[in-house]
Structures are given as C-alpha cells and as structure tokens.
Amino acid sequence: MRYVAALDVGTTTIDLLYPEVGFVEIDPDHLWRIIVKVIKDTLDHNKIDPKNIVCIGISSQRSSFITWNIKTGKYYHRFITWKDQRATALVKEWNQSLTMKGLRMGSRILYTFTRNKRFLAGSVLKFMNLQVTLKLVWVLQNIPGLREAASNGEVAFGGVDCWLLNKLTGKHIMDVSCASATGIFDPFTMEWADWALNILKLPRNIFPEVVDTAGNFGVIPKDIFGAEIPICCSMADQAASLFGSGCFKPGDLKITMGTGTFMNVNTGQEPHASVAGLYPIVGWRIGKEIVYVVEGSSSDTGILIDWAKSIGIVNNVSETSDMANSVKDTDGVYFVPAFSGLQAPINDYTAATGFFGLKPTTKKEHIVRALLESLVFRLQLLHECLCKETSFTYYKIK
C-alpha cells in the first residue's frame, strides 16, 4: 500500500519559551527533533515502510519567524512566535508616525480617484503585533551583527514552513499563503511589499522565493527517514483548515479555535479591502488559480483556559463546561480576553485583560462561565464585522 503523509506544525501542542515579559519563542533545535521523532514514530507505530510514502504535505503556523546564516545554517535567534509582544512599542511608534499618517492619507486620496481596493486597504493600514513586520525590525536593531550580515548577503529569513523546507531540502522558499500572513507580502501585487521594505529598511535579499501552494518543493533525502520523500505541498495552517473544510466557494466560512480564534472567508479571486481591521490574505495558489481569504482573529482563546488552570480557577479543562452550566448566568460578571490586546473590530493593542462586575455573591462558577462566554462574544464581534464588510450570505459555518 502507498501513502500520502501530512505534517501539521501548529502552536497549541508545541512547547513555548517565555524568556522575558512579552517574549514568546520556540527553540528550533527542539522543534526539529520533535518533528523528526513524530514522523519516525508514526511510521514505526503503523509499520509503514518510508519507501511507500508517495509524498508529504506540510501545514504550519504562520507569522512565527527565524533568521539564520546561509553559509553555516546557525540561527541568530530562536523562533519569535506570532504571539510575541516584544515589538509593542515599535508598533505604537510606527502607527503614530508621520510616515504612516502620510501613507494612509496618500492612499485615501488615491482611492478617491481610482477606487482601487489596494488604496482603500492602505488608507487604514496599521501595523499589528500578530505580523512579522516590526518584530523583524526589532531583531535587526537588537541582534548583534545581524544587519551587517544581512547586508553581506549571509542571512536567510523564514517562517516555520520556510525553515523546515530549508532543513529538509536546502531550498529557501515559502508558499504564498504563509508569505501573505507575514504583513510584508502584498496580496494585491502578489510580491514582497516594496513600501514595507523601503520605509522599514528591510533588506530584500533575506526573503525567500515565493512559490505556489502545491508543486515541487524538493525531496527529503534518504538519511532522514530512510527513503527519499517528495514534498508536494506547503500551506499556512488557517488556509489549510479552510481548504480541508471544503470551503471552495466565495462566501464559504470556517472558524478555528485553538491557541487563538480565526474566522476565515473565501473571497474568491479578489482580495478584500477592510476598514475595520480584517485583513486580506492568500488562501492558496495552485497553477493559475488564486484564492483569496479575508480573516478576522482573536489572539487569546486556548491560552485563557490554560491561564485559568494555572492560577487554580479550574483543575482541568474538562470541568469547565460543568462548572459553567451549574449556574444560570454569570451574575453580571464579564471577562475581557485581551492578553494580546483586542483585534478586529476593536483594534486596541493596549487593551488589558480583566474581570468586570465582581461582587460578594460571585462564585468561581460565575467566573468560569464569564471566561467561556467571552470567547463567544469575540466570535460574535468578528461575525458582525464580516457581515458589515462583505456582501456574502453565510448559510453555514464550518
């Protein structure tokens, strides 16, 4: 029998490091070891000869990135994840800068005359902590020797997908779905964004070649798994979830609730220009077909349950439902899930987490119910935002 292998490198099941307040990292050496181990263990457990693996596809978390030396392969820092907050001050500084104000004003004027959606998106453009953009600026400013090495053509930049493909095949490539989630790739032009590279002084030579979602990504050499295995697909996790859910028609919608919550809508062959903090990304490009997606997100979902467990509000995840259902309501208690600020449509990255309405009658069960209800409220906000900004009729959610 022949097999197709699939590897998902997400966030929820990977050990994260918190070396400083606001820093959220992944050790690349550890990540490499567990990826190799998972694949080998799967083959061994199911008694599958690696020679019978026809090909492998990869789905990976987005907007976590690393830089490494092209000649030696050594990395300059650990993976800086999409949940990392180290660039918060830079995000605030740049969003309030004259440069960004001028860019937004110029885009507004151009949109008035051209009605080009790209300029509509530019008229409300803001940097976000979720994106790679200003965290990459941070590492170029703070990692000794990195900018100089980049100037000498010695540095490669990549997400988890790009780094893994490089480790497996030696290629420096990234598919369009992963590239578009960085904030440095322009989905309207389908190229690395010149405006971002220029104003942020990001060296163009560090970025990978952007390729189709499906195709020839190279071959894993025999010495890793015991046989040569072609890689035929690499895709961002949320795009892969949309594809895997069968959301192939414009207006098809899916929700993923893991470490964060992501609401994605297939917008067909046109990128959506949002004025409320939703953002257009590329779902996939296969041959001549390009499918765009509009995405709204809430960064804090699974982490809220982990936090509640860590401070003793609940003993385990399985009891949260029973605790919440043991009371008829929250007794007026509300919870704001904002460890990473509040994303669309509120777009306040300085927002803080907190309970409101606590009183002497408040029980632990009320607190748990308020925490769970906050996740639903964030979903509802995203759904209302999508309904206001798009003309699709949503008959079902996957």
C-alpha positions as a Markdown table, in Angstrom:
| # | Residue | x | y | z |
|---|---|---|---|---|
| 1 | Met | 0.0 | 0.0 | 0.0 |
| 2 | Arg | 1.1 | 3.5 | -0.8 |
| 3 | Tyr | 0.6 | 6.6 | 1.5 |
| 4 | Val | 0.5 | 10.3 | 1.5 |
| 5 | Ala | 1.9 | 11.9 | 4.7 |
| 6 | Ala | 0.7 | 15.1 | 6.3 |
| 7 | Leu | 2.6 | 17.1 | 8.9 |
| 8 | Asp | 1.0 | 19.9 | 10.9 |
| 9 | Val | 3.2 | 22.2 | 12.9 |
| 10 | Gly | 0.8 | 24.3 | 14.9 |
| 11 | Thr | 1.2 | 26.2 | 18.1 |
| 12 | Thr | -1.1 | 24.5 | 20.7 |
| 13 | Thr | 1.0 | 21.3 | 21.0 |
| 14 | Ile | 4.5 | 22.9 | 20.9 |
| 15 | Asp | 6.4 | 23.9 | 23.9 |
| 16 | Leu | 6.8 | 27.7 | 24.1 |
| 17 | Leu | 9.5 | 29.6 | 25.8 |
| 18 | Tyr | 9.0 | 32.9 | 27.8 |
| 19 | Pro | 12.5 | 34.3 | 28.4 |
| 20 | Glu | 11.2 | 37.8 | 29.2 |
| 21 | Val | 7.9 | 39.5 | 29.7 |
| 22 | Gly | 6.2 | 39.7 | 26.3 |
| 23 | Phe | 8.6 | 37.3 | 24.6 |
| 24 | Val | 7.2 | 34.1 | 23.2 |
| 25 | Glu | 9.7 | 31.8 | 21.5 |
| 26 | Ile | 10.3 | 28.3 | 20.1 |
| 27 | Asp | 13.6 | 26.5 | 20.3 |
| 28 | Pro | 14.4 | 25.5 | 16.7 |
| 29 | Asp | 16.6 | 22.6 | 17.7 |
| 30 | His | 13.9 | 21.2 | 19.9 |
| 31 | Leu | 11.3 | 21.7 | 17.2 |
| 32 | Trp | 13.4 | 19.9 | 14.6 |
| 33 | Arg | 13.9 | 16.9 | 17.0 |
| 34 | Ile | 10.2 | 16.5 | 17.7 |
| 35 | Ile | 9.2 | 16.9 | 14.0 |
| 36 | Val | 11.7 | 14.1 | 13.0 |
| 37 | Lys | 10.6 | 12.0 | 16.0 |
| 38 | Val | 6.8 | 12.4 | 15.3 |
| 39 | Ile | 7.3 | 11.3 | 11.7 |
| 40 | Lys | 9.5 | 8.3 | 12.6 |
| 41 | Asp | 7.2 | 7.2 | 15.4 |
| 42 | Thr | 4.2 | 7.4 | 13.1 |
| 43 | Leu | 5.9 | 5.3 | 10.5 |
| 44 | Asp | 7.1 | 2.8 | 13.1 |
| 45 | His | 3.8 | 2.6 | 15.0 |
| 46 | Asn | 1.9 | 1.9 | 11.8 |
| 47 | Lys | 4.6 | -0.4 | 10.4 |
| 48 | Ile | 4.9 | 1.7 | 7.3 |
| 49 | Asp | 7.9 | 1.5 | 5.1 |
| 50 | Pro | 9.1 | 5.0 | 4.3 |
| 51 | Lys | 9.6 | 3.8 | 0.7 |
| 52 | Asn | 5.8 | 3.6 | 0.4 |
| 53 | Ile | 5.3 | 7.3 | 1.2 |
| 54 | Val | 4.4 | 8.8 | -2.2 |
| 55 | Cys | 4.8 | 12.4 | -0.9 |
| 56 | Ile | 4.3 | 14.6 | 2.1 |
| 57 | Gly | 2.4 | 17.9 | 2.6 |
| 58 | Ile | 3.1 | 20.4 | 5.4 |
| 59 | Ser | 0.8 | 22.7 | 7.2 |
| 60 | Ser | 2.4 | 25.2 | 9.6 |
| 61 | Gln | 1.7 | 28.1 | 12.0 |
| 62 | Arg | 2.1 | 31.5 | 10.4 |
| 63 | Ser | 4.0 | 34.6 | 11.3 |
| 64 | Ser | 6.4 | 32.9 | 13.6 |
| 65 | Phe | 9.9 | 33.5 | 12.2 |
| 66 | Ile | 13.6 | 32.9 | 12.4 |
| 67 | Thr | 16.7 | 34.2 | 10.7 |
| 68 | Trp | 19.8 | 32.0 | 10.1 |
| 69 | Asn | 23.2 | 32.2 | 8.4 |
| 70 | Ile | 23.1 | 30.9 | 4.9 |
| 71 | Lys | 26.7 | 29.6 | 5.0 |
| 72 | Thr | 26.7 | 27.9 | 8.4 |
| 73 | Gly | 23.0 | 27.2 | 9.0 |
| 74 | Lys | 23.2 | 28.6 | 12.5 |
| 75 | Tyr | 20.3 | 30.7 | 13.6 |
| 76 | Tyr | 20.7 | 34.3 | 15.0 |
| 77 | His | 17.8 | 33.9 | 17.5 |
| 78 | Arg | 15.1 | 31.4 | 18.4 |
| 79 | Phe | 11.7 | 31.4 | 16.6 |
| 80 | Ile | 9.8 | 34.6 | 17.5 |
| 81 | Thr | 6.2 | 33.5 | 17.5 |
| 82 | Trp | 3.0 | 35.2 | 16.3 |
| 83 | Lys | 2.0 | 35.7 | 20.0 |
| 84 | Asp | 5.2 | 37.6 | 20.8 |
| 85 | Gln | 4.7 | 41.1 | 22.1 |
| 86 | Arg | 8.3 | 42.5 | 22.1 |
| 87 | Ala | 7.6 | 44.9 | 19.3 |
| 88 | Thr | 4.6 | 46.6 | 21.0 |
| 89 | Ala | 6.5 | 49.9 | 21.5 |
| 90 | Leu | 7.6 | 49.9 | 17.8 |
| 91 | Val | 4.0 | 49.1 | 16.7 |
| 92 | Lys | 2.7 | 52.1 | 18.6 |
| 93 | Glu | 5.5 | 54.4 | 17.4 |
| 94 | Trp | 5.2 | 53.5 | 13.8 |
| 95 | Asn | 1.4 | 53.6 | 13.7 |
| 96 | Gln | 1.5 | 57.2 | 15.1 |
| 97 | Ser | 4.4 | 58.2 | 12.9 |
| 98 | Leu | 4.2 | 60.9 | 10.2 |
| 99 | Thr | 5.4 | 58.3 | 7.7 |
| 100 | Met | 2.3 | 56.1 | 8.3 |
| 101 | Lys | -0.1 | 59.0 | 8.6 |
| 102 | Gly | 1.2 | 60.3 | 5.2 |
| 103 | Leu | 0.9 | 56.8 | 3.7 |
| 104 | Arg | -2.7 | 56.5 | 4.9 |
| 105 | Met | -3.6 | 60.0 | 3.7 |
| 106 | Gly | -2.0 | 59.4 | 0.3 |
| 107 | Ser | -3.8 | 56.1 | -0.1 |
| 108 | Arg | -7.1 | 57.7 | 0.8 |
| 109 | Ile | -6.6 | 60.3 | -1.9 |
| 110 | Leu | -5.6 | 57.7 | -4.5 |
| 111 | Tyr | -8.6 | 55.6 | -3.6 |
| 112 | Thr | -10.9 | 58.6 | -4.1 |
| 113 | Phe | -9.7 | 59.0 | -7.7 |
| 114 | Thr | -9.0 | 55.4 | -8.7 |
| 115 | Arg | -11.4 | 53.3 | -6.5 |
| 116 | Asn | -8.6 | 50.7 | -6.4 |
| 117 | Lys | -9.2 | 48.4 | -3.4 |
| 118 | Arg | -5.5 | 48.3 | -2.7 |
| 119 | Phe | -5.5 | 52.0 | -1.8 |
| 120 | Leu | -8.7 | 51.5 | 0.3 |
| 121 | Ala | -6.7 | 49.0 | 2.4 |
| 122 | Gly | -3.8 | 51.4 | 2.5 |
| 123 | Ser | -6.0 | 54.2 | 3.8 |
| 124 | Val | -6.5 | 52.4 | 7.1 |
| 125 | Leu | -3.2 | 50.5 | 7.2 |
| 126 | Lys | -1.8 | 49.8 | 10.7 |
| 127 | Phe | 1.0 | 47.5 | 11.9 |
| 128 | Met | -0.1 | 44.7 | 14.2 |
| 129 | Asn | 1.8 | 42.6 | 16.8 |
| 130 | Leu | 0.4 | 39.5 | 15.0 |
| 131 | Gln | 2.5 | 40.3 | 12.0 |
| 132 | Val | 6.2 | 39.6 | 11.4 |
| 133 | Thr | 6.9 | 43.2 | 10.2 |
| 134 | Leu | 8.0 | 45.1 | 13.2 |
| 135 | Lys | 9.4 | 42.1 | 15.1 |
| 136 | Leu | 11.8 | 41.7 | 12.2 |
| 137 | Val | 12.7 | 45.4 | 12.6 |
| 138 | Trp | 13.3 | 44.7 | 16.3 |
| 139 | Val | 15.7 | 41.8 | 15.6 |
| 140 | Leu | 17.6 | 43.8 | 13.0 |
| 141 | Gln | 18.0 | 46.5 | 15.6 |
| 142 | Asn | 18.8 | 44.3 | 18.6 |
| 143 | Ile | 20.6 | 41.2 | 17.5 |
| 144 | Pro | 24.3 | 42.0 | 17.3 |
| 145 | Gly | 25.8 | 41.6 | 13.8 |
| 146 | Leu | 22.5 | 40.6 | 12.1 |
| 147 | Arg | 22.0 | 43.7 | 10.0 |
| 148 | Glu | 25.6 | 43.7 | 8.9 |
| 149 | Ala | 25.4 | 40.0 | 8.0 |
| 150 | Ala | 22.2 | 40.7 | 6.0 |
| 151 | Ser | 24.0 | 43.5 | 4.1 |
| 152 | Asn | 26.6 | 41.0 | 3.2 |
| 153 | Gly | 24.0 | 38.5 | 1.8 |
| 154 | Glu | 24.6 | 36.0 | 4.6 |
| 155 | Val | 21.2 | 35.9 | 6.2 |
| 156 | Ala | 18.0 | 34.0 | 5.4 |
| 157 | Phe | 14.6 | 34.9 | 6.8 |
| 158 | Gly | 11.7 | 32.4 | 7.0 |
| 159 | Gly | 8.7 | 31.2 | 8.9 |
| 160 | Val | 8.4 | 27.7 | 10.4 |
| 161 | Asp | 7.4 | 26.4 | 6.9 |
| 162 | Cys | 10.4 | 28.0 | 5.2 |
| 163 | Trp | 12.9 | 27.0 | 7.8 |
| 164 | Leu | 11.6 | 23.4 | 7.8 |
| 165 | Leu | 11.7 | 23.2 | 4.0 |
| 166 | Asn | 15.3 | 24.5 | 4.1 |
| 167 | Lys | 16.2 | 21.9 | 6.7 |
| 168 | Leu | 14.6 | 19.1 | 4.7 |
| 169 | Thr | 15.6 | 20.1 | 1.1 |
| 170 | Gly | 18.1 | 23.0 | 1.3 |
| 171 | Lys | 15.7 | 25.3 | -0.6 |
| 172 | His | 14.9 | 28.8 | 0.6 |
| 173 | Ile | 11.2 | 29.1 | -0.5 |
| 174 | Met | 7.8 | 30.0 | 1.0 |
| 175 | Asp | 4.3 | 29.4 | -0.3 |
| 176 | Val | 2.0 | 32.4 | -0.9 |
| 177 | Ser | -0.3 | 31.6 | 2.0 |
| 178 | Cys | 2.5 | 31.7 | 4.5 |
| 179 | Ala | 4.1 | 34.8 | 2.8 |
| 180 | Ser | 0.9 | 36.8 | 2.8 |
| 181 | Ala | 0.4 | 36.3 | 6.6 |
| 182 | Thr | 3.7 | 38.0 | 7.4 |
| 183 | Gly | 2.4 | 41.5 | 6.7 |
| 184 | Ile | 5.4 | 42.1 | 4.4 |
| 185 | Phe | 3.8 | 40.5 | 1.3 |
| 186 | Asp | 1.3 | 42.5 | -0.7 |
| 187 | Pro | -1.7 | 40.3 | -1.7 |
| 188 | Phe | -2.8 | 42.9 | -4.2 |
| 189 | Thr | 0.5 | 42.7 | -6.2 |
| 190 | Met | 1.5 | 39.2 | -5.1 |
| 191 | Glu | 5.0 | 40.3 | -4.3 |
| 192 | Trp | 7.1 | 41.3 | -1.3 |
| 193 | Ala | 5.8 | 44.8 | -0.5 |
| 194 | Asp | 8.2 | 47.4 | -1.7 |
| 195 | Trp | 6.6 | 50.1 | 0.5 |
| 196 | Ala | 7.3 | 48.0 | 3.7 |
| 197 | Leu | 10.8 | 47.1 | 2.6 |
| 198 | Asn | 11.7 | 50.7 | 1.8 |
| 199 | Ile | 10.2 | 52.5 | 4.8 |
| 200 | Leu | 11.3 | 49.9 | 7.3 |
| 201 | Lys | 14.7 | 49.4 | 5.7 |
| 202 | Leu | 14.3 | 45.6 | 5.5 |
| 203 | Pro | 17.0 | 44.0 | 3.3 |
| 204 | Arg | 15.3 | 42.4 | 0.3 |
| 205 | Asn | 17.9 | 39.7 | -0.1 |
| 206 | Ile | 17.0 | 37.9 | 3.1 |
| 207 | Phe | 13.5 | 37.0 | 1.9 |
| 208 | Pro | 12.7 | 33.6 | 0.3 |
| 209 | Glu | 11.3 | 32.9 | -3.2 |
| 210 | Val | 7.5 | 32.8 | -3.0 |
| 211 | Val | 6.0 | 29.8 | -4.7 |
| 212 | Asp | 2.7 | 28.0 | -5.4 |
| 213 | Thr | 1.0 | 26.2 | -2.6 |
| 214 | Ala | 1.2 | 22.9 | -4.4 |
| 215 | Gly | 4.1 | 21.8 | -6.6 |
| 216 | Asn | 7.7 | 20.6 | -6.4 |
| 217 | Phe | 9.1 | 21.7 | -3.0 |
| 218 | Gly | 12.1 | 19.3 | -3.2 |
| 219 | Val | 12.9 | 15.9 | -1.9 |
| 220 | Ile | 13.7 | 14.9 | 1.6 |
| 221 | Pro | 17.0 | 12.9 | 1.5 |
| 222 | Lys | 17.1 | 9.3 | 2.4 |
| 223 | Asp | 19.3 | 9.8 | 5.5 |
| 224 | Ile | 16.5 | 11.5 | 7.5 |
| 225 | Phe | 13.6 | 9.0 | 7.3 |
| 226 | Gly | 15.1 | 6.0 | 5.4 |
| 227 | Ala | 13.8 | 6.9 | 1.9 |
| 228 | Glu | 13.6 | 9.8 | -0.4 |
| 229 | Ile | 10.2 | 11.6 | 0.1 |
| 230 | Pro | 9.0 | 14.3 | -2.2 |
| 231 | Ile | 7.3 | 17.4 | -0.6 |
| 232 | Cys | 4.4 | 18.4 | -2.8 |
| 233 | Cys | 2.5 | 21.0 | -0.7 |
| 234 | Ser | 3.3 | 23.6 | 1.9 |
| 235 | Met | 0.5 | 25.7 | 3.3 |
| 236 | Ala | -0.4 | 28.1 | 6.2 |
| 237 | Asp | -2.4 | 26.4 | 8.9 |
| 238 | Gln | -5.6 | 28.5 | 8.6 |
| 239 | Ala | -5.6 | 28.3 | 4.8 |
| 240 | Ala | -5.1 | 24.6 | 5.1 |
| 241 | Ser | -8.0 | 24.4 | 7.5 |
| 242 | Leu | -10.2 | 26.4 | 5.0 |
| 243 | Phe | -9.2 | 24.1 | 2.2 |
| 244 | Gly | -9.6 | 20.9 | 4.3 |
| 245 | Ser | -13.1 | 22.0 | 5.3 |
| 246 | Gly | -14.1 | 22.2 | 1.7 |
| 247 | Cys | -14.6 | 26.0 | 1.6 |
| 248 | Phe | -14.0 | 26.3 | -2.1 |
| 249 | Lys | -16.7 | 28.8 | -3.0 |
| 250 | Pro | -16.7 | 32.6 | -2.3 |
| 251 | Gly | -18.6 | 33.2 | 0.9 |
| 252 | Asp | -17.7 | 29.8 | 2.5 |
| 253 | Leu | -16.7 | 30.4 | 6.1 |
| 254 | Lys | -14.8 | 28.4 | 8.7 |
| 255 | Ile | -13.8 | 29.0 | 12.3 |
| 256 | Thr | -10.8 | 27.5 | 14.0 |
| 257 | Met | -10.5 | 27.8 | 17.8 |
| 258 | Gly | -7.1 | 26.8 | 19.2 |
| 259 | Thr | -4.4 | 28.9 | 20.8 |
| 260 | Gly | -6.3 | 31.8 | 19.1 |
| 261 | Thr | -9.6 | 32.1 | 17.2 |
| 262 | Phe | -9.5 | 32.6 | 13.4 |
| 263 | Met | -12.5 | 33.3 | 11.3 |
| 264 | Asn | -11.8 | 32.9 | 7.5 |
| 265 | Val | -14.0 | 33.6 | 4.5 |
| 266 | Asn | -13.2 | 32.6 | 0.9 |
| 267 | Thr | -13.4 | 35.8 | -1.1 |
| 268 | Gly | -12.7 | 34.2 | -4.5 |
| 269 | Gln | -10.3 | 35.8 | -6.9 |
| 270 | Glu | -10.4 | 39.3 | -5.3 |
| 271 | Pro | -8.6 | 40.3 | -2.1 |
| 272 | His | -10.9 | 42.1 | 0.4 |
| 273 | Ala | -10.0 | 45.6 | 1.4 |
| 274 | Ser | -11.2 | 46.1 | 5.0 |
| 275 | Val | -11.6 | 49.3 | 7.0 |
| 276 | Ala | -12.4 | 47.5 | 10.3 |
| 277 | Gly | -9.2 | 45.6 | 11.0 |
| 278 | Leu | -9.9 | 42.4 | 9.0 |
| 279 | Tyr | -7.1 | 41.6 | 6.6 |
| 280 | Pro | -6.8 | 40.1 | 3.2 |
| 281 | Ile | -4.5 | 37.1 | 2.7 |
| 282 | Val | -3.9 | 34.5 | 0.1 |
| 283 | Gly | -5.6 | 31.2 | 0.7 |
| 284 | Trp | -3.8 | 29.2 | -1.9 |
| 285 | Arg | -2.3 | 29.5 | -5.4 |
| 286 | Ile | -2.3 | 26.3 | -7.5 |
| 287 | Gly | -1.3 | 26.8 | -11.1 |
| 288 | Lys | -3.3 | 29.8 | -12.4 |
| 289 | Glu | -5.9 | 29.6 | -9.7 |
| 290 | Ile | -5.5 | 32.1 | -6.8 |
| 291 | Val | -8.0 | 32.1 | -4.0 |
| 292 | Tyr | -8.1 | 35.0 | -1.5 |
| 293 | Val | -9.3 | 35.0 | 2.0 |
| 294 | Val | -10.4 | 37.7 | 4.5 |
| 295 | Glu | -9.5 | 36.9 | 8.1 |
| 296 | Gly | -10.5 | 38.1 | 11.5 |
| 297 | Ser | -8.8 | 36.9 | 14.6 |
| 298 | Ser | -8.7 | 36.9 | 18.4 |
| 299 | Ser | -5.3 | 36.0 | 19.7 |
| 300 | Asp | -6.4 | 34.7 | 23.1 |
| 301 | Thr | -8.5 | 31.5 | 23.2 |
| 302 | Gly | -6.9 | 28.3 | 24.3 |
| 303 | Ile | -4.4 | 30.3 | 26.4 |
| 304 | Leu | -7.3 | 31.6 | 28.5 |
| 305 | Ile | -8.2 | 28.1 | 29.6 |
| 306 | Asp | -4.5 | 27.3 | 30.3 |
| 307 | Trp | -4.3 | 30.5 | 32.4 |
| 308 | Ala | -7.4 | 29.7 | 34.3 |
| 309 | Lys | -5.9 | 26.3 | 35.1 |
| 310 | Ser | -2.5 | 27.7 | 36.1 |
| 311 | Ile | -4.0 | 30.1 | 38.7 |
| 312 | Gly | -6.4 | 27.5 | 40.1 |
| 313 | Ile | -9.7 | 28.7 | 38.8 |
| 314 | Val | -10.2 | 25.2 | 37.3 |
| 315 | Asn | -8.3 | 22.0 | 37.9 |
| 316 | Asn | -8.7 | 20.6 | 34.4 |
| 317 | Val | -10.2 | 21.7 | 31.1 |
| 318 | Ser | -12.9 | 19.0 | 31.1 |
| 319 | Glu | -14.6 | 20.5 | 34.2 |
| 320 | Thr | -15.1 | 24.0 | 32.7 |
| 321 | Ser | -18.4 | 23.1 | 30.9 |
| 322 | Asp | -19.9 | 21.5 | 34.0 |
| 323 | Met | -18.9 | 24.5 | 36.2 |
| 324 | Ala | -20.3 | 27.0 | 33.7 |
| 325 | Asn | -23.6 | 25.1 | 33.3 |
| 326 | Ser | -24.1 | 24.8 | 37.1 |
| 327 | Val | -25.1 | 28.5 | 37.2 |
| 328 | Lys | -27.9 | 30.1 | 35.1 |
| 329 | Asp | -25.8 | 33.1 | 34.2 |
| 330 | Thr | -22.6 | 35.0 | 35.1 |
| 331 | Asp | -24.3 | 37.0 | 37.9 |
| 332 | Gly | -23.3 | 40.2 | 36.0 |
| 333 | Val | -19.6 | 39.2 | 35.6 |
| 334 | Tyr | -17.8 | 39.9 | 32.3 |
| 335 | Phe | -14.4 | 39.0 | 31.2 |
| 336 | Val | -12.2 | 40.8 | 28.6 |
| 337 | Pro | -9.9 | 38.3 | 26.8 |
| 338 | Ala | -7.0 | 40.6 | 25.9 |
| 339 | Phe | -3.7 | 39.2 | 27.0 |
| 340 | Ser | -2.6 | 40.2 | 23.5 |
| 341 | Gly | -4.8 | 43.2 | 23.1 |
| 342 | Leu | -8.1 | 43.2 | 21.2 |
| 343 | Gln | -8.1 | 42.6 | 17.5 |
| 344 | Ala | -10.8 | 43.4 | 14.9 |
| 345 | Pro | -13.2 | 45.2 | 15.1 |
| 346 | Ile | -11.9 | 46.9 | 18.3 |
| 347 | Asn | -8.3 | 47.1 | 17.3 |
| 348 | Asp | -6.9 | 48.2 | 20.6 |
| 349 | Tyr | -3.5 | 46.6 | 21.2 |
| 350 | Thr | -3.1 | 48.3 | 24.5 |
| 351 | Ala | -6.3 | 46.7 | 25.9 |
| 352 | Ala | -5.8 | 44.8 | 29.1 |
| 353 | Thr | -7.4 | 41.6 | 30.4 |
| 354 | Gly | -9.8 | 41.8 | 33.3 |
| 355 | Phe | -13.0 | 40.8 | 35.0 |
| 356 | Phe | -15.8 | 43.3 | 35.5 |
| 357 | Gly | -18.8 | 43.1 | 37.8 |
| 358 | Leu | -17.2 | 41.1 | 40.6 |
| 359 | Lys | -19.2 | 41.2 | 43.8 |
| 360 | Pro | -19.6 | 39.3 | 47.1 |
| 361 | Thr | -22.1 | 36.9 | 45.5 |
| 362 | Thr | -19.7 | 36.0 | 42.7 |
| 363 | Lys | -18.7 | 32.3 | 42.7 |
| 364 | Lys | -15.9 | 30.5 | 40.9 |
| 365 | Glu | -18.6 | 29.1 | 38.6 |
| 366 | His | -19.7 | 32.6 | 37.6 |
| 367 | Ile | -16.1 | 33.4 | 36.7 |
| 368 | Val | -15.6 | 30.3 | 34.6 |
| 369 | Arg | -18.9 | 31.0 | 32.8 |
| 370 | Ala | -17.8 | 34.6 | 32.1 |
| 371 | Leu | -14.5 | 33.4 | 30.8 |
| 372 | Leu | -16.1 | 30.9 | 28.4 |
| 373 | Glu | -18.8 | 33.4 | 27.3 |
| 374 | Ser | -16.0 | 35.9 | 26.4 |
| 375 | Leu | -14.8 | 33.6 | 23.7 |
| 376 | Val | -18.3 | 33.5 | 22.2 |
| 377 | Phe | -18.6 | 37.3 | 22.4 |
| 378 | Arg | -15.4 | 37.7 | 20.5 |
| 379 | Leu | -16.7 | 35.4 | 17.8 |
| 380 | Gln | -19.9 | 37.3 | 17.6 |
| 381 | Leu | -17.9 | 40.6 | 17.1 |
| 382 | Leu | -15.9 | 39.1 | 14.3 |
| 383 | His | -19.0 | 37.7 | 12.6 |
| 384 | Glu | -20.8 | 41.0 | 12.8 |
| 385 | Cys | -17.8 | 42.7 | 11.4 |
| 386 | Leu | -17.7 | 40.3 | 8.5 |
| 387 | Cys | -21.4 | 40.7 | 7.8 |
| 388 | Lys | -21.0 | 44.5 | 7.7 |
| 389 | Glu | -17.9 | 44.5 | 5.4 |
| 390 | Thr | -18.9 | 41.8 | 2.9 |
| 391 | Ser | -21.9 | 41.1 | 0.8 |
| 392 | Phe | -21.9 | 37.3 | 1.3 |
| 393 | Thr | -24.8 | 35.4 | 2.8 |
| 394 | Tyr | -23.4 | 32.9 | 5.3 |
| 395 | Tyr | -25.6 | 29.9 | 5.3 |
| 396 | Lys | -23.3 | 27.6 | 7.2 |
| 397 | Ile | -20.1 | 27.8 | 9.3 |
| 398 | Lys | -17.6 | 25.1 | 9.3 |
